[in-house]
Amino acid sequence: MRKLTSFGVRHGPMAALYAFILAVLSFLYGYGSRSFMPKMSPAELQIIHDSKSLTDILHNPLWLPYKLISWVFVKLGAAPLSHRFISAFFATCAVFAFYSICRRWYRPRIAALTTCLFAVSATTLTLARVATPAILLYTWLAMAAAVLWFRHTRKARFAPLAMLLLIAGALYIPGAIWFLVLMAVWFWRDIPRYFKFMKRWSIVVGALLGLLVIAPLVYAFVKSPSLATDWALLPSTYNLQTSLLALRDIPAAFFYRSAPNAAYNLGTLPILDAFSGTMLLIGFYAYRRRVRLERTIVYIFAGSMSIVLTVLNTNQLYLVAMLPFAYLLVGEGMTYLIEEWRRVFPRNPLARFIGTLILSLTVLAACTYQMNRFYLAWQNAPATKAIYSRVVPIN
């Protein structure tokens, strides 16, 4: 009984905090998902159609984690609009993964503020509330969180199993193979120390399970070799001039003007608001002497791969994969700003409090802007309504 009481005292407050965060995210991402846009887009209806049977999924297993849950919804007779809750689930997982990274790198207050900015950004809200697998582009964030956990956890026996499950799911997400390769290079030296805790028979069983997991993907490639190109996010045709123009437009997409995509964005508004964009630039400045840090490697990997995939496919939607890491740099900018403020007022508690208060209020204003941009502006825009205009079929 004492052990149970002691466990509750140690972990109760953190469990309550996580429960509160989960309730808030469920409200943000799930409440009214079937009514905020009563009709569906062609992309939403297409993913539901592609998930109606296991045979269809086997012929095209790309986005498998999303399709399997969608198939369960179909079998349970859930309304098509209910499939939007799948995106809400993956978005919630992404926010917890984001916070797990912030908690390791920043102070609690900065971690909380940074997570709020990422969780209520218009892009995250949109991906969480539409029934498309684009939300799985945040899987790269989960990979980075898992690698950090692998490198710092003492529960080494569970690390290989968690690694296997994560890689198995990630392999079915287009473009993720490149990030997996880069993560493997980063994590290569640490892999042996995890497997030395496992018995030989468990390694063999794990290898067999791994082969079994990727079997549908191999089968699909054999049946349709062209599917491998979509899986690797390699374009069928390549134009150097178009790619250079796409590369030129990437900085503008974050700070000034993005490519029109009414299905996920309001007009040509940039991905970041003014405050987040400024903090991102300050974060870059703060890292001018931190090139060798672990987090810098993560930023370089994520940024490089997202930019390459965006340029090759001339589609700014793939910048979504870079967005969580951009917000992590926003956290770096806020950390640098608050440290400089405290350096000016090293022994003035009132000034230190005012600086923190101003930063918190500014983050609140940025979050309010992003939520209004999604809930009020994007949802009621004529271009958005034109896309989300397909009548939902009656089961």
Secondary structure as GFF3:
##gff-version 3
##sequence-region A 1 395
A	DSSP	alpha_helix	2	30	.	.	.	ID=ss1
A	DSSP	alpha_helix	42	49	.	.	.	ID=ss2
A	DSSP	alpha_helix	54	59	.	.	.	ID=ss3
A	DSSP	alpha_helix	64	75	.	.	.	ID=ss4
A	DSSP	three_ten_helix	80	83	.	.	.	ID=ss5
A	DSSP	alpha_helix	84	105	.	.	.	ID=ss6
A	DSSP	alpha_helix	108	119	.	.	.	ID=ss7
A	DSSP	alpha_helix	122	129	.	.	.	ID=ss8
A	DSSP	three_ten_helix	133	138	.	.	.	ID=ss9
A	DSSP	alpha_helix	139	152	.	.	.	ID=ss10
A	DSSP	alpha_helix	159	170	.	.	.	ID=ss11
A	DSSP	alpha_helix	176	187	.	.	.	ID=ss12
A	DSSP	three_ten_helix	188	190	.	.	.	ID=ss13
A	DSSP	alpha_helix	191	195	.	.	.	ID=ss14
A	DSSP	alpha_helix	200	223	.	.	.	ID=ss15
A	DSSP	alpha_helix	227	231	.	.	.	ID=ss16
A	DSSP	alpha_helix	240	255	.	.	.	ID=ss17
A	DSSP	alpha_helix	274	286	.	.	.	ID=ss18
A	DSSP	three_ten_helix	287	289	.	.	.	ID=ss19
A	DSSP	alpha_helix	294	313	.	.	.	ID=ss20
A	DSSP	three_ten_helix	316	322	.	.	.	ID=ss21
A	DSSP	alpha_helix	323	344	.	.	.	ID=ss22
A	DSSP	alpha_helix	349	372	.	.	.	ID=ss23
A	DSSP	pi_helix	373	378	.	.	.	ID=ss24
A	DSSP	alpha_helix	379	380	.	.	.	ID=ss25
A	DSSP	alpha_helix	382	387	.	.	.	ID=ss26
###
